[in-house]
Amino acid sequence: MKTLTLASAALAAIVAAAPAAAQPQGDFRARAPQPMTRAAMESRVEARFARVDANRDGYVTQEEARARAVGMRGQRQAQRGARRGELFARLDTNRDGSISRAEFEARGGANRGDRAERRAERLERRGDRMERRAGRGGGAGGFGARAFAMIDANRDGRISLAEARAGARVRFERLDRNNDGTVTLEERRSAREARGELRRRG
């Protein structure tokens, strides 16, 4: 039972976490969790696998997963820098390269922009935490060190697409309590609460 619980947690990022690049940065509704069907889950697993499988040999190695993690961290930093640059440009109305008190106070949107920036960063940090909990290698496309060992069913040191699909299917079926082929937000919430209760009990 404990092993299954750990395996399920390790596979969470593959099933539940959406690729940041595929979602509009400014549309927070698009970034929010949505119900997921089995078909959508399988499509997402295939897309994630393809991104991590750098040499396109049909397998994900630990080296590829680590390289993906490094790349994703750099991408997130670049996205944060771009958002801050856009916010600065909106505030610097006379384009002199600095923001005066008058410019800052004149823009009612400054506070909104600042709140939007903080919200985007919170969402990114939440995604990072989910991936670290799931795979102990945030940004590795759900193939962090712990997840890797659990998904690699035949212990050959690499993950095939079939293994990735099988691992994600276990997680999906565990979350899909009523077996209707869709994991709802309520089912995800229930699973989170159950994990929290287990942690509290120690």
ABEGO torsion letter per residue (X at the ends): XAAAAAAAAAAAAAAABBBAAABBAABAAAABBBBBBAAAAAAAAAAAAAAABAAGAGBBBAAAAAAAAAAAAAAAAAAAAAAAAAAAAAABAAGAGBBBAAAAAABAAAAAAAAAAAAAAAAAAAAAAAAAAAAGBBGAGGABAAAAAAABAAGAGBBBAAAAAAAAAAAAAAABAAGAGBBBAAAAAAAAAAAAAAAAAX
